[in-house]
């Protein structure tokens, strides 16, 4: 994900001289002179002060953490916090440097025990793991056979780097065996 950049195309008096570049804040920017907007080198637009404000948004990026060809069964999902399926198969590495928020989405084929959830965690070393929001999320309740998702959570500052990601689950009863299709972490 590239950070959008605005560039003053003409400096003080116009004319195309070497202008300054600045990073856009996530919520927009106000300006007084015309600016050229460059995004990843492929999108260009010229904005004028009469517009008063430039609003830019980046579509969410989907990071597949589990993408099986058929439903995967989590046999006797435990109550305790446990890595997805009891293995390390659902790990990935992603650069979240410019991400602000995240949410998890899971295709549930067979529901888990009442209160069971899947959540996403990050690590910088694949040893010490923290929830993406540094509290308990993003997390999706998996108690209905459907596509389970949650609301967007704000990423922990330390998660905004090139990090490892994994899925964890909790709230099972050690008997019920939920089934899962794709599990995706979306970031924006």
Helices and strands as residue ranges (DSSP letters): E 5-7, E 21-23, E 35-39, E 43-47, G 49-51, E 61-66, E 72-73, E 82-83, G 84-86, E 91-95, E 101-110, E 117-123, E 130-131, E 139-141, E 147-149, E 153-154, G 157-159, E 162-170, E 179-187
